[in-house]
Amino acid sequence: MLKPLTSLRIFAAVMVLLLHCNIMLVRFPWLVKVANIGYLGVPFFFILSGFIIAYNYQDRLESPNGKHIRSFYLARMARIYPVHLLTFLMVLPYVIHWEWSGTSSFTFRAILNLLLLQSYSMNSNIYFAFNGASWTLCIEMFFYLTKVVFTQNTKKYRYSHHFMNAAISHFSSQQEIRYRTN
């Protein structure tokens, strides 16, 4: 059942890619129209991914077994953090060359980015610092951290964890819209 849903995420990713390549699509007006709504791909991706993760991990996360929770976090970090660290290191020479100011602000932005906490700032110089797209990983980490808390605390109410999953996904997508309008 989840294979078709999982494959839908590629459409969301292509929408976002087209959005970022919008200027190169001028010769293809129909693609420009798709690219102009590409920002909708991010919340779609967040919500669909949240559902798939909730579906796949629900039974294991409902038990208070620390081993299941630890394996959930390790699996999520193993999937996200290596690429985040690699892209951070790839853009670091560029950022040092063009933006280095020798101030604590640079170090502060780097630490927030490495810890995936940059999206909690309202300052675009912080949440878009280094790899500008990494703010989405910060939102994903928020979802992963809250997923376990809400699953553990709402399991006694029959459908409340589904509501909480939807609420977390909605919050995550609203974060994307906030950045899109800045």
C-alpha positions as CSV (number, residue, x, y, z in Angstrom):
1,M,0.0,0.0,0.0
2,L,2.8,2.5,0.8
3,K,4.9,1.9,-2.3
4,P,2.5,4.1,-4.5
5,L,2.4,6.7,-1.8
6,T,6.1,6.7,-1.4
7,S,6.6,7.2,-5.1
8,L,4.4,10.3,-5.0
9,R,7.2,12.1,-3.2
10,I,9.2,12.3,-6.5
11,F,6.5,14.5,-7.9
12,A,6.8,16.9,-4.9
13,A,10.6,16.9,-5.4
14,V,10.3,17.6,-9.1
15,M,8.0,20.5,-8.3
16,V,10.5,22.0,-5.9
17,L,13.3,21.5,-8.4
18,L,11.4,23.2,-11.1
19,L,10.7,26.1,-8.8
20,H,14.4,26.5,-8.2
21,C,15.1,26.2,-11.9
22,N,12.4,28.6,-12.9
23,I,14.7,31.1,-14.6
24,M,16.0,28.4,-16.9
25,L,12.5,27.4,-18.0
26,V,11.6,30.5,-19.9
27,R,11.6,28.7,-23.2
28,F,9.0,26.3,-21.9
29,P,5.9,28.3,-20.7
30,W,4.0,25.3,-19.5
31,L,6.9,24.3,-17.3
32,V,7.0,27.9,-15.9
33,K,3.4,27.5,-14.8
34,V,4.3,24.3,-13.0
35,A,7.4,25.9,-11.5
36,N,5.3,28.8,-10.2
37,I,3.4,26.4,-7.9
38,G,6.5,24.4,-7.0
39,Y,6.5,25.7,-3.5
40,L,3.5,23.5,-2.8
41,G,5.8,20.5,-3.3
42,V,7.4,21.1,0.1
43,P,4.3,20.9,2.3
44,F,3.0,18.0,0.2
45,F,6.3,16.2,0.7
46,F,6.3,16.9,4.5
47,I,2.7,15.7,5.0
48,L,3.1,12.6,2.9
49,S,6.4,11.7,4.5
50,G,4.9,12.3,7.9
51,F,2.1,9.9,7.2
52,I,4.5,7.2,5.8
53,I,6.8,7.5,8.8
54,A,3.8,7.4,11.2
55,Y,2.4,4.4,9.5
56,N,5.8,2.5,9.4
57,Y,6.8,3.3,13.0
58,Q,3.5,3.6,14.9
59,D,3.4,0.2,16.6
60,R,7.1,0.4,17.6
61,L,6.8,3.9,19.0
62,E,3.7,3.3,21.0
63,S,5.6,0.9,23.3
64,P,7.6,2.7,26.0
65,N,10.6,0.5,24.9
66,G,13.7,2.8,24.8
67,K,15.3,0.5,22.2
68,H,12.6,1.2,19.6
69,I,12.8,4.9,20.2
70,R,16.5,4.9,20.0
71,S,16.5,2.9,16.7
72,F,13.9,5.4,15.3
73,Y,16.1,8.4,16.0
74,L,19.2,6.6,14.8
75,A,17.5,5.6,11.6
76,R,16.3,9.2,11.0
77,M,19.7,10.7,11.8
78,A,21.5,8.2,9.6
79,R,19.2,9.2,6.7
80,I,19.5,12.9,7.1
81,Y,22.7,14.0,8.8
82,P,25.4,12.6,6.6
83,V,24.2,14.5,3.5
84,H,23.6,17.6,5.6
85,L,27.2,17.4,6.9
86,L,28.5,16.8,3.4
87,T,26.7,19.8,1.9
88,F,27.8,22.0,4.8
89,L,31.4,21.0,4.3
90,M,31.0,21.5,0.5
91,V,29.7,25.1,0.8
92,L,31.9,26.1,3.8
93,P,34.9,27.2,1.6
94,Y,32.5,29.4,-0.5
95,V,30.9,30.9,2.6
96,I,34.3,31.5,4.2
97,H,35.5,33.2,1.1
98,W,32.5,35.4,0.4
99,E,30.9,35.9,3.8
100,W,33.6,35.5,6.4
101,S,33.5,38.4,8.8
102,G,35.5,37.0,11.6
103,T,32.7,37.6,14.0
104,S,30.9,35.4,16.4
105,S,27.9,35.7,14.2
106,F,29.5,33.4,11.6
107,T,30.3,30.8,14.3
108,F,26.8,31.1,15.8
109,R,25.2,30.5,12.4
110,A,27.5,27.5,11.7
111,I,26.7,25.9,15.1
112,L,22.9,26.4,14.6
113,N,23.2,25.0,11.1
114,L,25.2,21.9,12.2
115,L,22.8,21.2,15.0
116,L,19.8,21.7,12.6
117,L,18.4,24.5,14.8
118,Q,18.6,27.3,12.2
119,S,14.9,27.4,11.4
120,Y,14.0,28.5,14.8
121,S,15.3,32.0,14.0
122,M,13.3,34.6,12.3
123,N,16.4,36.0,10.7
124,S,16.9,34.9,7.1
125,N,20.7,35.3,7.4
126,I,20.5,32.5,10.0
127,Y,17.9,30.1,8.6
128,F,19.3,30.3,5.0
129,A,23.0,30.3,6.1
130,F,25.4,27.9,4.5
131,N,23.2,25.4,2.6
132,G,19.9,27.4,2.2
133,A,17.8,24.3,1.7
134,S,18.9,22.7,5.0
135,W,16.1,24.6,6.8
136,T,13.9,21.8,5.6
137,L,16.0,19.3,7.5
138,C,15.5,21.3,10.7
139,I,11.8,21.1,10.2
140,E,12.1,17.3,9.7
141,M,14.1,17.0,12.9
142,F,11.3,18.9,14.7
143,F,8.8,16.4,13.3
144,Y,10.9,13.4,14.4
145,L,11.5,14.7,17.9
146,T,7.8,15.5,18.5
147,K,6.6,12.3,16.8
148,V,7.7,10.2,19.7
149,V,6.5,12.6,22.4
150,F,3.0,12.8,20.9
151,T,2.8,9.1,20.1
152,Q,3.7,8.2,23.7
153,N,1.3,10.8,25.2
154,T,-1.7,10.2,23.0
155,K,-1.8,6.4,22.5
156,K,-4.5,6.0,25.1
157,Y,-6.9,8.1,23.0
158,R,-7.9,6.0,20.0
159,Y,-7.3,8.4,17.1
160,S,-5.6,11.3,18.8
161,H,-2.1,10.3,17.5
162,H,-3.4,10.6,13.9
163,F,-4.6,14.1,14.7
164,M,-1.2,15.0,16.2
165,N,0.6,13.6,13.2
166,A,-1.5,15.8,11.0
167,A,-1.0,18.8,13.2
168,I,2.8,18.3,13.3
169,S,2.9,18.0,9.5
170,H,0.7,21.0,9.1
171,F,3.0,23.0,11.4
172,S,6.0,21.9,9.3
173,S,4.3,22.9,6.1
174,Q,3.4,26.3,7.6
175,Q,7.1,26.8,8.4
176,E,7.9,26.3,4.7
177,I,5.2,28.8,3.7
178,R,6.6,31.3,6.2
179,Y,10.0,31.1,4.6
180,R,8.5,31.2,1.1
181,T,6.9,34.6,1.9
182,N,10.0,36.2,3.4
